[in-house]
């Protein structure tokens, strides 16, 4: 079952009411105290009571050429649209107690240092991620290192950190902008090629009677997922080089109730213009339907939200 939620509907009425009117059975059930909002790419806002967890928030979305035939220009300068971010913060759209970073690429990490500064959130990532963010000006006392395997409890929610893998593409199944760097380095990243993958993490966030598992890339370590039964999986399209990418994943997770598409839009376009540049969303929808027909397939527009 596929759920589509219109951004126009969400802005024209209360979020929950608009989603029910749009025919979203997940919201109509009101089964949990967790609400998820999609900020485009792999950017997610998870609200549990008064607490908010952000994953890979990237609102700036500058042009890189990623989805053109030439691919991303590695010399694209990094930029942060502080006025855009401030506008959402000042209107009460954004808050954060934690910010979780899945990997170090520009479309996941660039805005995090400024968001950490503005919100005071604790940021979790690998040594490379923290090094990059410190060099970009993130408050260092808010950075918390993770390697995968951490199981953390906070007021009203838990965060479980999993070792994971980045998408591998092309005939040689290569990872874009690979590499690591140590916390001792302070040279400031200038262009997108400076933001290294730096190891990839996945996260399970639980609270309010629900749990959500997020992957920032189209790959995973199956042994890390054994025994997990999340209510929602945030799953990117792709995985062409990963053996049985969708069926193997959903099988090991026990066929979760909801699979929400993530990281499917052309992020060279600004927020409010969610566009699938290569048809990956439909491929993912069909793969989920074939592998786990009982799972609800959720597709949101930018700033759309749902309650599992």
Secondary structure, DSSP 8 states (H G I E B T S, - for coil): -EEEE-HHHHHHS-HHHHHHHTT-HHHHHT--SEEEEE-STT-EEEEETTEEEEES---------TTSTT---TT-B----HHHHHHHHHTT----SEEE-S--SHHHHTTHHHHHHHH--EEEE-HHHHHHHHHTT--GGGEEE--S--EEEETTEEEEEEEE----BTTTTB-TT-----TT------BGGGS----EEEEEEEETTEEEEEESSS---HHHHTT---SEEEEES--TTSTTHHHHHHHHTT--SEEEEES-S-TTS-TT----SSSHHHHHHHHHHHH-TTSEEEEE-TT-EE--
